[in-house]
Amino acid sequence: MFEFELPERFRRYVPPAVWLMVAAVLLLIPMKIIGYGYLPGDDALRHCAKAVSGKPWPEILVVGDTFKFDHNLGWHALLGAVHRVTNWDAEGLVIFSVVALFFVVNAAMLPWLKRPEAWLVALLAAMIVSDLPQRFMLGRPFILTTTVLMSILFASQNAKPGLKIFALFTAMIGACTFFHGVWYLWALPIAAFIFAGQFRWAALLASAWLTGVFCSALLTGHPAEYFLAAFDMMRFSIGKHATSRTMVTEFQPFGGDILAVIILGAVVALRLWTKAATPAFARNPAFWLVCGCWMLGFRVSRFWEDWGWPALMVLIAMEVQFLLLANFAADSLRRLLLAAILTVAAFFAVTSDLNSRWTQSLTWTFLTPDVPELAGWMPDAGGILYSADMGVFYQTFFKNPHGNWRYQLGYEPSLMPADDFETYEKILWNNGDAKAYAPWVEKMKPADRLVIHGNGGQRPNIPQLEWNYGVSGMWVGRTPRTQP
């Protein structure tokens, strides 16, 4: 069968052309999604608003004894510096965070691969059967931890342990823990290396972890508080709740992600079919990390989402790369055409607005003093905004970073004073029943406001307050201005 091949003088341009296509699509994907008007729904909003506000958390949230230290201190310092240099507002910082972190977490994998198009296959697989690429678009510092994790797993397959690798691992772990703050979970990949029998790598990673975390703790200027803050956040976020239903979604259990298990089985089958000469899965720490985090996901889904699925992507990319190396010459037209197809497929798959996943924020309505219908209905100076919905905090703080009030519920319920946390749990336990709000209503002062979601046809059954349906989907309550 006739097969067209590129002239010899053009063949040397194929490898750089493939690299350029892959890198370009990894930048175009987040830019296209941002072009829809996309905003992430949670922590990126509060990170960027905090950077613009310049205020510490106790001046933003009503916090109890569990709040000791900002465990994302490094990330907020970076965003604050970007804000001062560029004068970007909170929305500009969110766009920066989303685009930069999506590009970094994907592009950082390419130097470890001989065939970068193999990463597009992993990205496609993750996009089709999971929400991991959507998590890559959240603009949050955990993405840096994911980047470092996957880089380490790739490095262990492509390099030999030594001083240069130790220095690289130390710098990467130090940086991601300084920005993200979650230092203790690095025990997971260390354990994976041990299970894989890669003891030299395990020792190197453990040493780099200890050194990097110690350096990042010193950078914060509060090393003791740094070590305790992230650990306490995890302990209180999970341990204070009587039921998983009242936890934030990411801390709730997952259902097993059966499609990911099928993909893992397909990767194993591919290995058997191709008879790859690469080390067996039993010697691969990525495989053990996938298995271990899948089991831990039945307790807390983030084990799987932040550690298990990224490890599975590494496995997919490595196995696909072996297949490509065996069947597609590096400078062939076939490789160029396949890379072009994968580039287009990845772009279409990730940017597809399936179920409005990228345009949901276009329907948000915000509580701001600029809305005429809310005149007099925003919290007054020194007031507190009560709500049992974290989305109210994220969106309102995002739009009002300089607001002179505080939020009863912020980004983690367990940070509230104990009695307020108890009220919050009762509200969720009773599915938002009006009677559960009674403790908050009783303590409300004239400067405070209570926000409850609902439609315009039925005001909340809390007659102690007067109500205003100032923006669609939200009722704002305040103590009566005139007493009967």
N, C-alpha and C positions, 0 to 999 in steps of 0.2 A: 504494500500500500504506500502511495506517495505521501511523504511527510515533508512539508516545507520547513526549511531551516534558515535562520538569519545568516546573512553574509558574515564572513569571519571578522570584518572590521567593525561590525556592530555588536558582536557577541559580548565583548567586554563591558558593554554598557548595561547589560541585563541586570547583574547584581545590584549596582547602585540605583537603577531604575526601580527595582522591587523595594529596596530600602526606602526610597523617596515616596513611593506610593503608600506604603504601610504607615510611615511616619505622618504623611499628609492626612490620611483618613482619620488617624487618631487625634489629630487637631481639629479637623473639620467636623467630626461627630459632635463634640460638645458645643462648638460654635453654632451648628445647625439647631441643636436642641435649645440653646439659649435664645436663638432667634424666634422660637415659638412663643417666647415670653415666660419660659420655664423658671420657676423658683422652687428649690427644695423645701420640704414641709416642716423641717425640724431644726436641728442644732446649728446648721450653717447660718440661719437667720439670727439666732441669739449671739453666736460668736461675733458676727460682723457688727451687729447693733452694739454689743459691748465695747468693741474696739472704737466705734464712733462716740459712744457715750463718755468713755474715759473714766467710768465709775467702777468701784469694786462691787462684787455681788451683794454684800449686805446692804448697799444703798439702792439695789435694784429689786431684790427679793426679800420677803419676810423669811428669815432663816432661823432654825433652831440650833441646838447644841451640836447636831451632827455635822454642820458645816464648819470646816476648819481652814480650808485652803483651796484656792483655785487650781485644780489639777490640770487644767489646760492653759496654765500661765504662759508657756512658751508660744502657743498658737495665738493667744490674744496679744502678746507682745509683737509678734510678727505682723498681724493684721493692723495693729495700732501704728506700727512704723510705715506700712504701706499707705494707711489712711493719711498720715501726716505728710508723706512725700507727694502723694497724688491728689489729696483732698477729695478722694472718692467718698460718696455717701455709703450707707449700709448696702444698698442695692448694687453699687459698683463693686464693693468688696465681695459680695456673694457671687457675682459673675466671675470675678477674678478667681475665687476659691474653686468654683465648680469647674471652670475650663482648665485651670492649672493642674488641679489634682487629678482630673480624669486623664489628662495627657501624661502626667508624670507616672501614674500607676501602670499605664499601658506601655508607654514608650520606654520606661526603665527596664522592661523585660527584653527589649530587642537586642541590646548588646550581648546578652547571654546566649542568643540563638544564631545558628549558622543560616537558618532559613526563617526570617522574621515573619513570613506569611503564615507560619505555623501558629503564631500567636492569634492571628485573626480567626483561625478555626476554633481555638479555645474560647475566644471572645464570643463567637457565634453560638457555640454550644451553651455557654453560660447565659446568653441572652434569651435563647429559645426556651430553656427549661428552668431558669431561676431568675431571681431579681438582682443578681450580683452586679451586672453592669449598671443597673439603676442605682445601686448603692455607690458605685464609683462616681455617680453624678450628684452625690449629696453634699459635696464641698466641705467635708468634715475631716479633722486630722487623723481619724482612725485609718484613712486611706493611705497615709504615709506609713503606718505600721504594716498594712497589707503589702505595700510596695517593698518594704525591707524584707518581710517574710518571704515573698516570692523570689526576690533577688538572692536571698540566702539559699533557698532550695535549688534554684538554678545553678548557683555557684558551686554547690556541693557535687553537682553532676558534671561540671565543666573545668574545675580547677583542683589543685591539691592544697591541703591545709598547710599554711605557712604564715610567716610574719606579715606579709602584705595583705593576705586575706584577713588575718586577725585585725589589722589596723582598719581595713575597710568595714568589717563587721562592727567593730567598736564604734566607728564614726556613724554608721547608719543607725545602729540601735540607740546610741546616745542622742542622735538628732530626733528620731521618731518618738522616743520616750519624753524628750524635752517638750515636744509639741503636743503629743497625745496624752502623756501622763500615765498610761497603763503599762507599768514596768513588769508586773509579776507574771503576766500571762506568757512571757517568753519561756517559762518552764515547759510549755507545751511542745514547741519544736525541739527543745533540748531532749525531752523525753522521746520524741519521735526518732531522733538520731540514735539514741541508746537502743530502742527497739529494733532499729535497722542494723544494729551491730557496728555502726560507724562511730566508734568510741573516740577516735582522734578528733573527728568533726564535733562530736558532742562536747569534748573538753574545750576545744577552741571556741565554740559558740558560747559555752557557759562562761568562759573567761572574758570574752568580748562583751557579753551581757552584763556581767558584774562591773566591768570597767566603764562601759558606756553609760550604764544607769547611774553609777557614782558621779561621773562627770556631769551628766544632765542635772542631777540633784544639786551639785555645786552651782551650776549656772542659774538655778532659780533663786539662789541666795537664801533659801530656807530648806536645807536638805532634810532635816527631820520631818518637817511638815509635808514635804514632797513625797517621802516614802509612805507616810500614813494616809495622805489624802485620797489617792487612787484606790488603795486597798479598802479604806473606809467607805468610799463611794460604792464599791461593789458589794461590800458587806451589808450596808444599809439598804441599798437599792433592791436587794433580793431578800434579805433576812427580815426586814420590818413588815413585809406584806403577809397577811394571813392567807391569801390566795393569789395565784398567778394572774388571775383576771384583773387585778388592780395594778399590776406592774405595767411599766411601759412595754410596748409591743416587742421590742428587741430582746427583752429579758424573759419573755414567755417561752414555753417549750415549742419545738417545731414538730411536724407530723411525720418526719422520716425522709422527706424529699425523695420519693421512690424513683423519680426520673433521673436524679443524680446517681443513684445506685445502679440503674440500668446503664448509664454512661460509663461508670467505673467498670462494670462488667464488659462493656464493649471495648474499653481500652485494654483490659486484660486479654480479651479474645484477639484483639489486633496484635498484641505482643506475641501470642501463641502462633498466630497465622503467619506473621512475618519472620518469626524465629529471630527476633532482634538479639544482637550480640551485646546489648547494653545490660547492666546489672539487673538481676531479678528484682521484682517488686519488694520481696522480703528484705532487700538491702537498700531500699529507697525510702528515705525519711518522709518524703511527700506522701507516699502510700500510707504509712502508719499515721501520719497526721490526719489524713482524710478519714481513716477508720476511727481514730480516737475522737476526733471532733464530731463525727457523725453520731457517736454514742452520747457524747456530752450535750449535743443539741437537743436531746430529749429532756434535758434539764433547763438549758438556756440556749435559745436559738442562735445567739451571736457567736457561740463557739463554732457553729457550722458556717455561718455567713461570713465571718471575718477571718477564720483560720482554716476551716475545712474546705470550703469551695475554692479559695485561692490555691490551696495545695492541689486540688483536683485539676484546676486550670494548668498548673505546671505539668502534671502528669500528661494531660491531653496534648499540650504543646510539644513535649519531648517525644511522645510516641508518633505524633503526626510528622514531626521533623525527621525522624528516622525513616518514615515512609517516603517523604519527599526526597531525602538524600539518596534513597535506593532507586527511585524511579524518575527523577527529574534532574537533568544536568543543570549545574548552577548557571550556565550561560545560554540555556536553550530558550527557544521561542515558546515551547510548551510551559516552561516555568513562568515566563513573563505573562502569558495568557491566563494561567491558573491564578497567579497573584492578582491580576486585574479583576478576575471574577470574584475572588475572595474579598478584595477591597470594596467592590460595589455591593456585594452581599452583606458585608459587615456594616457598611454605611446605611443601607436600607433597613436592615434588621434592628440596629440600635436606635436609629432616629425615627422609626415608625411610631406614630402616636397611638398605639394600640390601647384601647380603653381609656384614652385621654391621659395616659401616664405622664406625658410631658406638658400638658396644657391645663391640668386641674387647677393650677394657681390662678388662671385667668378668671375663674369664677369666685375667687375670694373677695370678701368685703372686709374692709379694715376699719377699725375704730380709731379715728383721728380727730383732733379738734377742727380740722379743715372741713369736715362734713357739717353743713349748716344744721341738719336735723339732730346733731349731737351736741349742739351748743348747750352747755351746762350739764351735760351728761357724761363727760369724761371725768375721771377722778380729779379732785381738787389738789392743790399743793399739799404734800405730806400725806395724801390719802393712800388707800390700798385698793387694788383691783382684785376682787375675789372671783374665782372661776374654778370649776372642776375639770376644765378642758385645757390641756397644755397647748393646744393650737391657738387658743386666745392669747396666751403669753407670747408664743413665738411670733405671731403675726403682729400683735399690738406693739411689742417691744421693738420689732423690726422697723415699724413705721414711726415709732416715737422714741428713738434712742435717748433723747434728751427730756423725756417726760419726767415731771417732778413728783412722781408717785412710785409706789412699789407694788409688786405682784405677790399675791398670796401663794399661788402655785407657779413654779418656774419649770425648769427643764428636768427636775427629778423630785417626785413627791416626798421622798424621805428626808429632804432638806428642810421641810417645814417644821415648825414647833410641834411637839407631840400631840397636843390637843387638836390642832388644825389638821394634822395627818389623819387622826382618827375620824374627824368629820369628812375629810376627802374620801376615805375608804368606805364610809357608810353611804356616801352619795353614789359611788360607783357600785357598791354592793346592792343598793336598792334601785339601780338603773335610773338614777337621776331624779328620784321622787322628791317632790318639793319639801316634804317634812324633814328630809335629811339635811337640808341647808340651814335648819333652825339655829345651830350654834354660831354659824357665821352671821346670820341675820341679826342675832341678838347683840353681837359685838360691833356691828357696823356703826361708824360715825358719819356725820354729814359729808365729810370729804371722801368717803369710800363709795365704791360701786360694786355691784354684783352682776356678772354677765352669764346668761344662760342661753344656750341654743334653743331655737324653736321657730315655728312659723308665725306669720303675722296675725293669724286668726285666733290664737289663744295665748293670752299672756300667762306667765308662770303663776301658779296658785300660791303666792306668797303675799297676802294682803298687807303685811306690815310695811311693804315698800311700794313706792310708785314706780311705774314702768314706762319705758320708751322703746319703741321698735324703730330705732333710728337708722339702722342699716339692715339689709336683708339677712335673715337667718339668725339674728341675735337680739335678745332683749337685754336692756341695761336697766338695772334697778338701783334706786337710791332711797335713803330715808326721806320721808315727806318734808317738803319745804315749809309747809304751814301745818301746824298742829290743829286738830279739830277742837 
